[in-house]
Amino acid sequence: MFFSLFLLFQLYENVNAQTGWVQQNSGTSLNLFSIRFLNENTGWAAGDSGLI
């Protein structure tokens, strides 16, 4: 029974997994021209007028 629930959960997670990029609103009208990531969850974008 436990294995069946585990398998069902794994299949559900795989169906709803996202691949690729997801567009986000930057909250600024300035141009962004550089991006750097520390890891898969943390990054910075830089833009005009010293915007970070």
mmCIF entry with sequence, helices, sheets and N, C-alpha, C, O atoms, coordinates in Angstrom:
data_MODEL
# 
_entry.id   MODEL 
# 
_entity.id                         1 
_entity.type                       polymer 
_entity.pdbx_number_of_molecules   1 
# 
_entity_poly.entity_id                      1 
_entity_poly.type                           'polypeptide(L)' 
_entity_poly.nstd_linkage                   no 
_entity_poly.nstd_monomer                   no 
_entity_poly.pdbx_seq_one_letter_code       MFFSLFLLFQLYENVNAQTGWVQQNSGTSLNLFSIRFLNENTGWAAGDSGLI 
_entity_poly.pdbx_seq_one_letter_code_can   MFFSLFLLFQLYENVNAQTGWVQQNSGTSLNLFSIRFLNENTGWAAGDSGLI 
_entity_poly.pdbx_strand_id                 A 
# 
loop_
_entity_poly_seq.entity_id 
_entity_poly_seq.num 
_entity_poly_seq.mon_id 
_entity_poly_seq.hetero 
1 1  MET n 
1 2  PHE n 
1 3  PHE n 
1 4  SER n 
1 5  LEU n 
1 6  PHE n 
1 7  LEU n 
1 8  LEU n 
1 9  PHE n 
1 10 GLN n 
1 11 LEU n 
1 12 TYR n 
1 13 GLU n 
1 14 ASN n 
1 15 VAL n 
1 16 ASN n 
1 17 ALA n 
1 18 GLN n 
1 19 THR n 
1 20 GLY n 
1 21 TRP n 
1 22 VAL n 
1 23 GLN n 
1 24 GLN n 
1 25 ASN n 
1 26 SER n 
1 27 GLY n 
1 28 THR n 
1 29 SER n 
1 30 LEU n 
1 31 ASN n 
1 32 LEU n 
1 33 PHE n 
1 34 SER n 
1 35 ILE n 
1 36 ARG n 
1 37 PHE n 
1 38 LEU n 
1 39 ASN n 
1 40 GLU n 
1 41 ASN n 
1 42 THR n 
1 43 GLY n 
1 44 TRP n 
1 45 ALA n 
1 46 ALA n 
1 47 GLY n 
1 48 ASP n 
1 49 SER n 
1 50 GLY n 
1 51 LEU n 
1 52 ILE n 
# 
_struct_asym.id          A 
_struct_asym.entity_id   1 
# 
loop_
_struct_conf.conf_type_id 
_struct_conf.id 
_struct_conf.pdbx_PDB_helix_id 
_struct_conf.beg_label_comp_id 
_struct_conf.beg_label_asym_id 
_struct_conf.beg_label_seq_id 
_struct_conf.pdbx_beg_PDB_ins_code 
_struct_conf.end_label_comp_id 
_struct_conf.end_label_asym_id 
_struct_conf.end_label_seq_id 
_struct_conf.pdbx_end_PDB_ins_code 
_struct_conf.beg_auth_comp_id 
_struct_conf.beg_auth_asym_id 
_struct_conf.beg_auth_seq_id 
_struct_conf.end_auth_comp_id 
_struct_conf.end_auth_asym_id 
_struct_conf.end_auth_seq_id 
_struct_conf.pdbx_PDB_helix_class 
_struct_conf.details 
_struct_conf.pdbx_PDB_helix_length 
HELX_P HELX_P1 AA1 PHE A 2  ? VAL A 15 ? PHE A 2  VAL A 15 1 ? 14 
HELX_P HELX_P2 AA2 ASP A 48 ? GLY A 50 ? ASP A 48 GLY A 50 5 ? 3  
# 
_struct_conf_type.id          HELX_P 
_struct_conf_type.criteria    ? 
_struct_conf_type.reference   ? 
# 
_struct_sheet.id               AA1 
_struct_sheet.type             ? 
_struct_sheet.number_strands   2 
_struct_sheet.details          ? 
# 
_struct_sheet_order.sheet_id     AA1 
_struct_sheet_order.range_id_1   1 
_struct_sheet_order.range_id_2   2 
_struct_sheet_order.offset       ? 
_struct_sheet_order.sense        anti-parallel 
# 
loop_
_struct_sheet_range.sheet_id 
_struct_sheet_range.id 
_struct_sheet_range.beg_label_comp_id 
_struct_sheet_range.beg_label_asym_id 
_struct_sheet_range.beg_label_seq_id 
_struct_sheet_range.pdbx_beg_PDB_ins_code 
_struct_sheet_range.end_label_comp_id 
_struct_sheet_range.end_label_asym_id 
_struct_sheet_range.end_label_seq_id 
_struct_sheet_range.pdbx_end_PDB_ins_code 
_struct_sheet_range.beg_auth_comp_id 
_struct_sheet_range.beg_auth_asym_id 
_struct_sheet_range.beg_auth_seq_id 
_struct_sheet_range.end_auth_comp_id 
_struct_sheet_range.end_auth_asym_id 
_struct_sheet_range.end_auth_seq_id 
AA1 1 LEU A 32 ? PHE A 37 ? LEU A 32 PHE A 37 
AA1 2 GLY A 43 ? GLY A 47 ? GLY A 43 GLY A 47 
# 
loop_
_atom_site.group_PDB 
_atom_site.id 
_atom_site.type_symbol 
_atom_site.label_atom_id 
_atom_site.label_alt_id 
_atom_site.label_comp_id 
_atom_site.label_asym_id 
_atom_site.label_entity_id 
_atom_site.label_seq_id 
_atom_site.pdbx_PDB_ins_code 
_atom_site.Cartn_x 
_atom_site.Cartn_y 
_atom_site.Cartn_z 
_atom_site.occupancy 
_atom_site.B_iso_or_equiv 
_atom_site.pdbx_formal_charge 
_atom_site.auth_seq_id 
_atom_site.auth_comp_id 
_atom_site.auth_asym_id 
_atom_site.auth_atom_id 
_atom_site.pdbx_PDB_model_num 
ATOM 1   N N  . MET A 1 1  ? 0.821  -1.196 0.000   1.00 0.00 ? 1  MET A N  1 
ATOM 2   C CA . MET A 1 1  ? 0.000  0.000  0.000   1.00 0.00 ? 1  MET A CA 1 
ATOM 3   C C  . MET A 1 1  ? 0.865  1.259  0.000   1.00 0.00 ? 1  MET A C  1 
ATOM 4   O O  . MET A 1 1  ? 0.644  2.172  -0.797  1.00 0.00 ? 1  MET A O  1 
ATOM 5   N N  . PHE A 1 2  ? 1.861  1.303  0.909   1.00 0.00 ? 2  PHE A N  1 
ATOM 6   C CA . PHE A 1 2  ? 2.752  2.457  0.983   1.00 0.00 ? 2  PHE A CA 1 
ATOM 7   C C  . PHE A 1 2  ? 3.484  2.674  -0.337  1.00 0.00 ? 2  PHE A C  1 
ATOM 8   O O  . PHE A 1 2  ? 3.601  3.803  -0.815  1.00 0.00 ? 2  PHE A O  1 
ATOM 9   N N  . PHE A 1 3  ? 3.982  1.570  -0.927  1.00 0.00 ? 3  PHE A N  1 
ATOM 10  C CA . PHE A 1 3  ? 4.708  1.680  -2.183  1.00 0.00 ? 3  PHE A CA 1 
ATOM 11  C C  . PHE A 1 3  ? 3.808  2.248  -3.283  1.00 0.00 ? 3  PHE A C  1 
ATOM 12  O O  . PHE A 1 3  ? 4.264  3.051  -4.097  1.00 0.00 ? 3  PHE A O  1 
ATOM 13  N N  . SER A 1 4  ? 2.550  1.844  -3.315  1.00 0.00 ? 4  SER A N  1 
ATOM 14  C CA . SER A 1 4  ? 1.610  2.343  -4.318  1.00 0.00 ? 4  SER A CA 1 
ATOM 15  C C  . SER A 1 4  ? 1.392  3.849  -4.171  1.00 0.00 ? 4  SER A C  1 
ATOM 16  O O  . SER A 1 4  ? 1.364  4.573  -5.166  1.00 0.00 ? 4  SER A O  1 
ATOM 17  N N  . LEU A 1 5  ? 1.239  4.319  -2.939  1.00 0.00 ? 5  LEU A N  1 
ATOM 18  C CA . LEU A 1 5  ? 1.077  5.758  -2.705  1.00 0.00 ? 5  LEU A CA 1 
ATOM 19  C C  . LEU A 1 5  ? 2.336  6.514  -3.093  1.00 0.00 ? 5  LEU A C  1 
ATOM 20  O O  . LEU A 1 5  ? 2.264  7.588  -3.690  1.00 0.00 ? 5  LEU A O  1 
ATOM 21  N N  . PHE A 1 6  ? 3.493  5.951  -2.753  1.00 0.00 ? 6  PHE A N  1 
ATOM 22  C CA . PHE A 1 6  ? 4.766  6.572  -3.110  1.00 0.00 ? 6  PHE A CA 1 
ATOM 23  C C  . PHE A 1 6  ? 4.899  6.687  -4.627  1.00 0.00 ? 6  PHE A C  1 
ATOM 24  O O  . PHE A 1 6  ? 5.272  7.743  -5.139  1.00 0.00 ? 6  PHE A O  1 
ATOM 25  N N  . LEU A 1 7  ? 4.600  5.621  -5.340  1.00 0.00 ? 7  LEU A N  1 
ATOM 26  C CA . LEU A 1 7  ? 4.686  5.624  -6.798  1.00 0.00 ? 7  LEU A CA 1 
ATOM 27  C C  . LEU A 1 7  ? 3.718  6.638  -7.400  1.00 0.00 ? 7  LEU A C  1 
ATOM 28  O O  . LEU A 1 7  ? 4.082  7.374  -8.317  1.00 0.00 ? 7  LEU A O  1 
ATOM 29  N N  . LEU A 1 8  ? 2.504  6.680  -6.896  1.00 0.00 ? 8  LEU A N  1 
ATOM 30  C CA . LEU A 1 8  ? 1.524  7.639  -7.381  1.00 0.00 ? 8  LEU A CA 1 
ATOM 31  C C  . LEU A 1 8  ? 2.012  9.068  -7.168  1.00 0.00 ? 8  LEU A C  1 
ATOM 32  O O  . LEU A 1 8  ? 1.877  9.907  -8.059  1.00 0.00 ? 8  LEU A O  1 
ATOM 33  N N  . PHE A 1 9  ? 2.576  9.352  -6.003  1.00 0.00 ? 9  PHE A N  1 
ATOM 34  C CA . PHE A 1 9  ? 3.108  10.677 -5.708  1.00 0.00 ? 9  PHE A CA 1 
ATOM 35  C C  . PHE A 1 9  ? 4.241  11.041 -6.669  1.00 0.00 ? 9  PHE A C  1 
ATOM 36  O O  . PHE A 1 9  ? 4.292  12.165 -7.169  1.00 0.00 ? 9  PHE A O  1 
ATOM 37  N N  . GLN A 1 10 ? 5.142  10.103 -6.928  1.00 0.00 ? 10 GLN A N  1 
ATOM 38  C CA . GLN A 1 10 ? 6.258  10.350 -7.837  1.00 0.00 ? 10 GLN A CA 1 
ATOM 39  C C  . GLN A 1 10 ? 5.760  10.641 -9.253  1.00 0.00 ? 10 GLN A C  1 
ATOM 40  O O  . GLN A 1 10 ? 6.266  11.550 -9.911  1.00 0.00 ? 10 GLN A O  1 
ATOM 41  N N  . LEU A 1 11 ? 4.789  9.891  -9.718  1.00 0.00 ? 11 LEU A N  1 
ATOM 42  C CA . LEU A 1 11 ? 4.243  10.131 -11.050 1.00 0.00 ? 11 LEU A CA 1 
ATOM 43  C C  . LEU A 1 11 ? 3.570  11.492 -11.128 1.00 0.00 ? 11 LEU A C  1 
ATOM 44  O O  . LEU A 1 11 ? 3.717  12.194 -12.128 1.00 0.00 ? 11 LEU A O  1 
ATOM 45  N N  . TYR A 1 12 ? 2.839  11.876 -10.096 1.00 0.00 ? 12 TYR A N  1 
ATOM 46  C CA . TYR A 1 12 ? 2.173  13.174 -10.052 1.00 0.00 ? 12 TYR A CA 1 
ATOM 47  C C  . TYR A 1 12 ? 3.201  14.302 -10.097 1.00 0.00 ? 12 TYR A C  1 
ATOM 48  O O  . TYR A 1 12 ? 3.012  15.279 -10.821 1.00 0.00 ? 12 TYR A O  1 
ATOM 49  N N  . GLU A 1 13 ? 4.285  14.177 -9.335  1.00 0.00 ? 13 GLU A N  1 
ATOM 50  C CA . GLU A 1 13 ? 5.327  15.207 -9.307  1.00 0.00 ? 13 GLU A CA 1 
ATOM 51  C C  . GLU A 1 13 ? 5.986  15.350 -10.689 1.00 0.00 ? 13 GLU A C  1 
ATOM 52  O O  . GLU A 1 13 ? 6.278  16.465 -11.121 1.00 0.00 ? 13 GLU A O  1 
ATOM 53  N N  . ASN A 1 14 ? 6.216  14.247 -11.367 1.00 0.00 ? 14 ASN A N  1 
ATOM 54  C CA . ASN A 1 14 ? 6.849  14.300 -12.685 1.00 0.00 ? 14 ASN A CA 1 
ATOM 55  C C  . ASN A 1 14 ? 5.947  14.947 -13.724 1.00 0.00 ? 14 ASN A C  1 
ATOM 56  O O  . ASN A 1 14 ? 6.440  15.635 -14.618 1.00 0.00 ? 14 ASN A O  1 
ATOM 57  N N  . VAL A 1 15 ? 4.654  14.745 -13.630 1.00 0.00 ? 15 VAL A N  1 
ATOM 58  C CA . VAL A 1 15 ? 3.706  15.336 -14.581 1.00 0.00 ? 15 VAL A CA 1 
ATOM 59  C C  . VAL A 1 15 ? 3.686  16.855 -14.423 1.00 0.00 ? 15 VAL A C  1 
ATOM 60  O O  . VAL A 1 15 ? 3.579  17.575 -15.416 1.00 0.00 ? 15 VAL A O  1 
ATOM 61  N N  . ASN A 1 16 ? 3.788  17.352 -13.191 1.00 0.00 ? 16 ASN A N  1 
ATOM 62  C CA . ASN A 1 16 ? 3.697  18.779 -12.930 1.00 0.00 ? 16 ASN A CA 1 
ATOM 63  C C  . ASN A 1 16 ? 5.050  19.485 -12.898 1.00 0.00 ? 16 ASN A C  1 
ATOM 64  O O  . ASN A 1 16 ? 5.103  20.683 -12.617 1.00 0.00 ? 16 ASN A O  1 
ATOM 65  N N  . ALA A 1 17 ? 6.128  18.789 -13.173 1.00 0.00 ? 17 ALA A N  1 
ATOM 66  C CA . ALA A 1 17 ? 7.456  19.410 -13.158 1.00 0.00 ? 17 ALA A CA 1 
ATOM 67  C C  . ALA A 1 17 ? 7.577  20.400 -14.308 1.00 0.00 ? 17 ALA A C  1 
ATOM 68  O O  . ALA A 1 17 ? 7.089  20.149 -15.410 1.00 0.00 ? 17 ALA A O  1 
ATOM 69  N N  . GLN A 1 18 ? 8.228  21.521 -14.045 1.00 0.00 ? 18 GLN A N  1 
ATOM 70  C CA . GLN A 1 18 ? 8.449  22.518 -15.083 1.00 0.00 ? 18 GLN A CA 1 
ATOM 71  C C  . GLN A 1 18 ? 9.848  22.358 -15.650 1.00 0.00 ? 18 GLN A C  1 
ATOM 72  O O  . GLN A 1 18 ? 10.792 22.015 -14.937 1.00 0.00 ? 18 GLN A O  1 
ATOM 73  N N  . THR A 1 19 ? 9.962  22.611 -16.932 1.00 0.00 ? 19 THR A N  1 
ATOM 74  C CA . THR A 1 19 ? 11.265 22.606 -17.571 1.00 0.00 ? 19 THR A CA 1 
ATOM 75  C C  . THR A 1 19 ? 11.474 23.951 -18.229 1.00 0.00 ? 19 THR A C  1 
ATOM 76  O O  . THR A 1 19 ? 10.524 24.563 -18.717 1.00 0.00 ? 19 THR A O  1 
ATOM 77  N N  . GLY A 1 20 ? 12.694 24.410 -18.246 1.00 0.00 ? 20 GLY A N  1 
ATOM 78  C CA . GLY A 1 20 ? 13.014 25.655 -18.915 1.00 0.00 ? 20 GLY A CA 1 
ATOM 79  C C  . GLY A 1 20 ? 12.824 26.875 -18.036 1.00 0.00 ? 20 GLY A C  1 
ATOM 80  O O  . GLY A 1 20 ? 12.700 26.767 -16.816 1.00 0.00 ? 20 GLY A O  1 
ATOM 81  N N  . TRP A 1 21 ? 12.802 28.019 -18.663 1.00 0.00 ? 21 TRP A N  1 
ATOM 82  C CA . TRP A 1 21 ? 12.722 29.305 -17.981 1.00 0.00 ? 21 TRP A CA 1 
ATOM 83  C C  . TRP A 1 21 ? 11.271 29.725 -17.781 1.00 0.00 ? 21 TRP A C  1 
ATOM 84  O O  . TRP A 1 21 ? 10.395 29.384 -18.575 1.00 0.00 ? 21 TRP A O  1 
ATOM 85  N N  . VAL A 1 22 ? 11.037 30.464 -16.714 1.00 0.00 ? 22 VAL A N  1 
ATOM 86  C CA . VAL A 1 22 ? 9.726  31.039 -16.441 1.00 0.00 ? 22 VAL A CA 1 
ATOM 87  C C  . VAL A 1 22 ? 9.914  32.552 -16.375 1.00 0.00 ? 22 VAL A C  1 
ATOM 88  O O  . VAL A 1 22 ? 10.716 33.045 -15.582 1.00 0.00 ? 22 VAL A O  1 
ATOM 89  N N  . GLN A 1 23 ? 9.180  33.287 -17.203 1.00 0.00 ? 23 GLN A N  1 
ATOM 90  C CA . GLN A 1 23 ? 9.305  34.741 -17.255 1.00 0.00 ? 23 GLN A CA 1 
ATOM 91  C C  . GLN A 1 23 ? 8.860  35.367 -15.943 1.00 0.00 ? 23 GLN A C  1 
ATOM 92  O O  . GLN A 1 23 ? 7.827  34.993 -15.388 1.00 0.00 ? 23 GLN A O  1 
ATOM 93  N N  . GLN A 1 24 ? 9.640  36.321 -15.449 1.00 0.00 ? 24 GLN A N  1 
ATOM 94  C CA . GLN A 1 24 ? 9.336  37.021 -14.211 1.00 0.00 ? 24 GLN A CA 1 
ATOM 95  C C  . GLN A 1 24 ? 9.324  38.523 -14.469 1.00 0.00 ? 24 GLN A C  1 
ATOM 96  O O  . GLN A 1 24 ? 10.049 39.010 -15.337 1.00 0.00 ? 24 GLN A O  1 
ATOM 97  N N  . ASN A 1 25 ? 8.508  39.257 -13.724 1.00 0.00 ? 25 ASN A N  1 
ATOM 98  C CA . ASN A 1 25 ? 8.484  40.708 -13.807 1.00 0.00 ? 25 ASN A CA 1 
ATOM 99  C C  . ASN A 1 25 ? 9.642  41.260 -12.970 1.00 0.00 ? 25 ASN A C  1 
ATOM 100 O O  . ASN A 1 25 ? 9.782  40.898 -11.802 1.00 0.00 ? 25 ASN A O  1 
ATOM 101 N N  . SER A 1 26 ? 10.461 42.117 -13.544 1.00 0.00 ? 26 SER A N  1 
ATOM 102 C CA . SER A 1 26 ? 11.629 42.652 -12.843 1.00 0.00 ? 26 SER A CA 1 
ATOM 103 C C  . SER A 1 26 ? 11.262 43.778 -11.886 1.00 0.00 ? 26 SER A C  1 
ATOM 104 O O  . SER A 1 26 ? 12.017 44.061 -10.956 1.00 0.00 ? 26 SER A O  1 
ATOM 105 N N  . GLY A 1 27 ? 10.131 44.420 -12.090 1.00 0.00 ? 27 GLY A N  1 
ATOM 106 C CA . GLY A 1 27 ? 9.746  45.527 -11.230 1.00 0.00 ? 27 GLY A CA 1 
ATOM 107 C C  . GLY A 1 27 ? 10.430 46.841 -11.569 1.00 0.00 ? 27 GLY A C  1 
ATOM 108 O O  . GLY A 1 27 ? 10.350 47.796 -10.797 1.00 0.00 ? 27 GLY A O  1 
ATOM 109 N N  . THR A 1 28 ? 11.098 46.904 -12.711 1.00 0.00 ? 28 THR A N  1 
ATOM 110 C CA . THR A 1 28 ? 11.764 48.130 -13.137 1.00 0.00 ? 28 THR A CA 1 
ATOM 111 C C  . THR A 1 28 ? 11.531 48.358 -14.618 1.00 0.00 ? 28 THR A C  1 
ATOM 112 O O  . THR A 1 28 ? 11.299 47.416 -15.375 1.00 0.00 ? 28 THR A O  1 
ATOM 113 N N  . SER A 1 29 ? 11.595 49.615 -15.024 1.00 0.00 ? 29 SER A N  1 
ATOM 114 C CA . SER A 1 29 ? 11.502 49.928 -16.453 1.00 0.00 ? 29 SER A CA 1 
ATOM 115 C C  . SER A 1 29 ? 12.896 50.134 -17.052 1.00 0.00 ? 29 SER A C  1 
ATOM 116 O O  . SER A 1 29 ? 13.025 50.346 -18.258 1.00 0.00 ? 29 SER A O  1 
ATOM 117 N N  . LEU A 1 30 ? 13.946 50.074 -16.213 1.00 0.00 ? 30 LEU A N  1 
ATOM 118 C CA . LEU A 1 30 ? 15.316 50.208 -16.707 1.00 0.00 ? 30 LEU A CA 1 
ATOM 119 C C  . LEU A 1 30 ? 15.740 48.935 -17.428 1.00 0.00 ? 30 LEU A C  1 
ATOM 120 O O  . LEU A 1 30 ? 15.215 47.855 -17.156 1.00 0.00 ? 30 LEU A O  1 
ATOM 121 N N  . ASN A 1 31 ? 16.695 49.066 -18.348 1.00 0.00 ? 31 ASN A N  1 
ATOM 122 C CA . ASN A 1 31 ? 17.209 47.909 -19.077 1.00 0.00 ? 31 ASN A CA 1 
ATOM 123 C C  . ASN A 1 31 ? 18.055 47.044 -18.160 1.00 0.00 ? 31 ASN A C  1 
ATOM 124 O O  . ASN A 1 31 ? 18.886 47.559 -17.412 1.00 0.00 ? 31 ASN A O  1 
ATOM 125 N N  . LEU A 1 32 ? 17.854 45.744 -18.212 1.00 0.00 ? 32 LEU A N  1 
ATOM 126 C CA . LEU A 1 32 ? 18.704 44.775 -17.514 1.00 0.00 ? 32 LEU A CA 1 
ATOM 127 C C  . LEU A 1 32 ? 19.609 44.133 -18.549 1.00 0.00 ? 32 LEU A C  1 
ATOM 128 O O  . LEU A 1 32 ? 19.137 43.716 -19.607 1.00 0.00 ? 32 LEU A O  1 
ATOM 129 N N  . PHE A 1 33 ? 20.910 44.044 -18.261 1.00 0.00 ? 33 PHE A N  1 
ATOM 130 C CA . PHE A 1 33 ? 21.833 43.547 -19.276 1.00 0.00 ? 33 PHE A CA 1 
ATOM 131 C C  . PHE A 1 33 ? 22.787 42.469 -18.795 1.00 0.00 ? 33 PHE A C  1 
ATOM 132 O O  . PHE A 1 33 ? 23.544 41.930 -19.601 1.00 0.00 ? 33 PHE A O  1 
ATOM 133 N N  . SER A 1 34 ? 22.779 42.135 -17.514 1.00 0.00 ? 34 SER A N  1 
ATOM 134 C CA . SER A 1 34 ? 23.681 41.106 -17.008 1.00 0.00 ? 34 SER A CA 1 
ATOM 135 C C  . SER A 1 34 ? 22.990 40.324 -15.899 1.00 0.00 ? 34 SER A C  1 
ATOM 136 O O  . SER A 1 34 ? 22.209 40.874 -15.123 1.00 0.00 ? 34 SER A O  1 
ATOM 137 N N  . ILE A 1 35 ? 23.291 39.034 -15.839 1.00 0.00 ? 35 ILE A N  1 
ATOM 138 C CA . ILE A 1 35 ? 22.735 38.197 -14.779 1.00 0.00 ? 35 ILE A CA 1 
ATOM 139 C C  . ILE A 1 35 ? 23.793 37.193 -14.349 1.00 0.00 ? 35 ILE A C  1 
ATOM 140 O O  . ILE A 1 35 ? 24.507 36.634 -15.182 1.00 0.00 ? 35 ILE A O  1 
ATOM 141 N N  . ARG A 1 36 ? 23.890 36.968 -13.046 1.00 0.00 ? 36 ARG A N  1 
ATOM 142 C CA . ARG A 1 36 ? 24.828 35.998 -12.477 1.00 0.00 ? 36 ARG A CA 1 
ATOM 143 C C  . ARG A 1 36 ? 24.106 35.199 -11.400 1.00 0.00 ? 36 ARG A C  1 
ATOM 144 O O  . ARG A 1 36 ? 23.299 35.746 -10.648 1.00 0.00 ? 36 ARG A O  1 
ATOM 145 N N  . PHE A 1 37 ? 24.398 33.903 -11.329 1.00 0.00 ? 37 PHE A N  1 
ATOM 146 C CA . PHE A 1 37 ? 23.782 33.040 -10.331 1.00 0.00 ? 37 PHE A CA 1 
ATOM 147 C C  . PHE A 1 37 ? 24.825 32.496 -9.375  1.00 0.00 ? 37 PHE A C  1 
ATOM 148 O O  . PHE A 1 37 ? 25.893 32.049 -9.792  1.00 0.00 ? 37 PHE A O  1 
ATOM 149 N N  . LEU A 1 38 ? 24.507 32.539 -8.081  1.00 0.00 ? 38 LEU A N  1 
ATOM 150 C CA . LEU A 1 38 ? 25.332 31.935 -7.046  1.00 0.00 ? 38 LEU A CA 1 
ATOM 151 C C  . LEU A 1 38 ? 25.066 30.431 -6.989  1.00 0.00 ? 38 LEU A C  1 
ATOM 152 O O  . LEU A 1 38 ? 25.992 29.637 -6.826  1.00 0.00 ? 38 LEU A O  1 
ATOM 153 N N  . ASN A 1 39 ? 23.804 30.048 -7.124  1.00 0.00 ? 39 ASN A N  1 
ATOM 154 C CA . ASN A 1 39 ? 23.388 28.647 -7.163  1.00 0.00 ? 39 ASN A CA 1 
ATOM 155 C C  . ASN A 1 39 ? 22.055 28.589 -7.913  1.00 0.00 ? 39 ASN A C  1 
ATOM 156 O O  . ASN A 1 39 ? 21.665 29.575 -8.538  1.00 0.00 ? 39 ASN A O  1 
ATOM 157 N N  . GLU A 1 40 ? 21.359 27.471 -7.863  1.00 0.00 ? 40 GLU A N  1 
ATOM 158 C CA . GLU A 1 40 ? 20.114 27.352 -8.632  1.00 0.00 ? 40 GLU A CA 1 
ATOM 159 C C  . GLU A 1 40 ? 18.961 28.166 -8.074  1.00 0.00 ? 40 GLU A C  1 
ATOM 160 O O  . GLU A 1 40 ? 17.919 28.282 -8.719  1.00 0.00 ? 40 GLU A O  1 
ATOM 161 N N  . ASN A 1 41 ? 19.127 28.732 -6.885  1.00 0.00 ? 41 ASN A N  1 
ATOM 162 C CA . ASN A 1 41 ? 18.052 29.509 -6.265  1.00 0.00 ? 41 ASN A CA 1 
ATOM 163 C C  . ASN A 1 41 ? 18.356 30.985 -6.071  1.00 0.00 ? 41 ASN A C  1 
ATOM 164 O O  . ASN A 1 41 ? 17.441 31.759 -5.785  1.00 0.00 ? 41 ASN A O  1 
ATOM 165 N N  . THR A 1 42 ? 19.600 31.400 -6.215  1.00 0.00 ? 42 THR A N  1 
ATOM 166 C CA . THR A 1 42 ? 19.995 32.772 -5.906  1.00 0.00 ? 42 THR A CA 1 
ATOM 167 C C  . THR A 1 42 ? 20.766 33.378 -7.061  1.00 0.00 ? 42 THR A C  1 
ATOM 168 O O  . THR A 1 42 ? 21.755 32.813 -7.529  1.00 0.00 ? 42 THR A O  1 
ATOM 169 N N  . GLY A 1 43 ? 20.301 34.543 -7.521  1.00 0.00 ? 43 GLY A N  1 
ATOM 170 C CA . GLY A 1 43 ? 20.989 35.229 -8.612  1.00 0.00 ? 43 GLY A CA 1 
ATOM 171 C C  . GLY A 1 43 ? 20.763 36.722 -8.538  1.00 0.00 ? 43 GLY A C  1 
ATOM 172 O O  . GLY A 1 43 ? 19.908 37.196 -7.790  1.00 0.00 ? 43 GLY A O  1 
ATOM 173 N N  . TRP A 1 44 ? 21.528 37.457 -9.310  1.00 0.00 ? 44 TRP A N  1 
ATOM 174 C CA . TRP A 1 44 ? 21.428 38.905 -9.390  1.00 0.00 ? 44 TRP A CA 1 
ATOM 175 C C  . TRP A 1 44 ? 21.356 39.327 -10.842 1.00 0.00 ? 44 TRP A C  1 
ATOM 176 O O  . TRP A 1 44 ? 21.924 38.684 -11.724 1.00 0.00 ? 44 TRP A O  1 
ATOM 177 N N  . ALA A 1 45 ? 20.651 40.411 -11.070 1.00 0.00 ? 45 ALA A N  1 
ATOM 178 C CA . ALA A 1 45 ? 20.605 41.030 -12.391 1.00 0.00 ? 45 ALA A CA 1 
ATOM 179 C C  . ALA A 1 45 ? 21.088 42.464 -12.235 1.00 0.00 ? 45 ALA A C  1 
ATOM 180 O O  . ALA A 1 45 ? 20.792 43.122 -11.237 1.00 0.00 ? 45 ALA A O  1 
ATOM 181 N N  . ALA A 1 46 ? 21.832 42.944 -13.222 1.00 0.00 ? 46 ALA A N  1 
ATOM 182 C CA . ALA A 1 46 ? 22.340 44.319 -13.210 1.00 0.00 ? 46 ALA A CA 1 
ATOM 183 C C  . ALA A 1 46 ? 21.823 45.039 -14.439 1.00 0.00 ? 46 ALA A C  1 
ATOM 184 O O  . ALA A 1 46 ? 21.566 44.435 -15.481 1.00 0.00 ? 46 ALA A O  1 
ATOM 185 N N  . GLY A 1 47 ? 21.677 46.356 -14.288 1.00 0.00 ? 47 GLY A N  1 
ATOM 186 C CA . GLY A 1 47 ? 21.143 47.125 -15.399 1.00 0.00 ? 47 GLY A CA 1 
ATOM 187 C C  . GLY A 1 47 ? 21.613 48.558 -15.406 1.00 0.00 ? 47 GLY A C  1 
ATOM 188 O O  . GLY A 1 47 ? 22.578 48.922 -14.733 1.00 0.00 ? 47 GLY A O  1 
ATOM 189 N N  . ASP A 1 48 ? 20.910 49.368 -16.184 1.00 0.00 ? 48 ASP A N  1 
ATOM 190 C CA . ASP A 1 48 ? 21.230 50.788 -16.334 1.00 0.00 ? 48 ASP A CA 1 
ATOM 191 C C  . ASP A 1 48 ? 21.243 51.512 -14.991 1.00 0.00 ? 48 ASP A C  1 
ATOM 192 O O  . ASP A 1 48 ? 20.561 51.113 -14.047 1.00 0.00 ? 48 ASP A O  1 
ATOM 193 N N  . SER A 1 49 ? 22.024 52.573 -14.925 1.00 0.00 ? 49 SER A N  1 
ATOM 194 C CA . SER A 1 49 ? 22.100 53.461 -13.771 1.00 0.00 ? 49 SER A CA 1 
ATOM 195 C C  . SER A 1 49 ? 22.530 52.758 -12.486 1.00 0.00 ? 49 SER A C  1 
ATOM 196 O O  . SER A 1 49 ? 22.152 53.181 -11.393 1.00 0.00 ? 49 SER A O  1 
ATOM 197 N N  . GLY A 1 50 ? 23.313 51.695 -12.607 1.00 0.00 ? 50 GLY A N  1 
ATOM 198 C CA . GLY A 1 50 ? 23.815 50.972 -11.434 1.00 0.00 ? 50 GLY A CA 1 
ATOM 199 C C  . GLY A 1 50 ? 22.798 50.070 -10.764 1.00 0.00 ? 50 GLY A C  1 
ATOM 200 O O  . GLY A 1 50 ? 23.026 49.624 -9.640  1.00 0.00 ? 50 GLY A O  1 
ATOM 201 N N  . LEU A 1 51 ? 21.683 49.788 -11.421 1.00 0.00 ? 51 LEU A N  1 
ATOM 202 C CA . LEU A 1 51 ? 20.630 48.950 -10.854 1.00 0.00 ? 51 LEU A CA 1 
ATOM 203 C C  . LEU A 1 51 ? 21.148 47.517 -10.617 1.00 0.00 ? 51 LEU A C  1 
ATOM 204 O O  . LEU A 1 51 ? 21.735 46.913 -11.515 1.00 0.00 ? 51 LEU A O  1 
ATOM 205 N N  . ILE A 1 52 ? 20.933 46.991 -9.429  1.00 0.00 ? 52 ILE A N  1 
ATOM 206 C CA . ILE A 1 52 ? 21.253 45.584 -9.122  1.00 0.00 ? 52 ILE A CA 1 
ATOM 207 C C  . ILE A 1 52 ? 20.013 44.943 -8.533  1.00 0.00 ? 52 ILE A C  1 
ATOM 208 O O  . ILE A 1 52 ? 20.032 43.760 -8.194  1.00 0.00 ? 52 ILE A O  1 
# 
